[in-house]
Amino acid sequence: MPLQADSGIAEGEQGLQGLLQYGFTAFGERVSVAEFVGQLCALLVVLLARRRTMWAWPVQVLATVLLFAVYTSAHLGGLAARQVVIFAISVYGWWAWSRRKDVRYGVAVRTGTKTERLVLVVTLVVGTVSTALLLSAWGASWAPWPDAWIFVGSVVALAGQGLGLVEFWIVWLAVDAVGVPLQIASGLYFSAVVYVVFAVLVIQGWLEWQRAARGRGVPVTQEASSG
């Protein structure tokens, strides 16, 4: 059994190396199969989240695994570490959504309370400042502030998504507003295009969740107290 397990792991590593090795060129940038599939999965997550289907989370997990491999192979430790955190939050979100089902609409969604919104904002600000200072001190990023904003914003957005809060879409949009110019400045034009498409899908998702939250007809305070 151990030999079979080891051979299975070896085959998996070889398959992943193949995804990293082969690819194509887009906008003057080499894009590996692993990065392409990982970015497509990230876009698919948004579409699945709009529909409030549980499949959003396993697809998110797949995206983080692929992008972790991409960033590790490119020796981008900060971006790779980000995927580890996103992976952990995704596992939590998967678990949380399995406990917050609505019989008629699927996963229950709602707007946040004033306290929850305040926590989101404070976490974004304090987390960004702290992370940016750490990145600067370690010399781990040439753009520590936008890098920190994207990292902390991604974590906060996924946590909000796990809680079924409509506001998580707005956080994603704020992340995207910084992500697009940062990707362009980094020469990652393919990723910048993905971010633009992502922004359009996020706006659509926010509008759909807003309608869904109103359609349920449950006051925020009542929903929060009963949850």
ABEGO torsion letter per residue (X at the ends): XAAAAAAAAAAAAAAAAAAAABBBBBGGBBBBAAAAAAAAAAAAAAAAAAAGBAAAAAAAAAAAAAAAAAAAAAGBAAAAAAAAAAAAAAAAAAAAAAAABBAAAEBBBBBBBAAAAAAAAAAAAAAAAAAAAAAAAAGABABAAAAAAAAAAAAAAAAAAAAGBAAAAAAAAAAAAAAAAAAAAAGBAAAAAAAAAAAAAAAAAAAAAAAAAAAAGBBAAAAAAAX
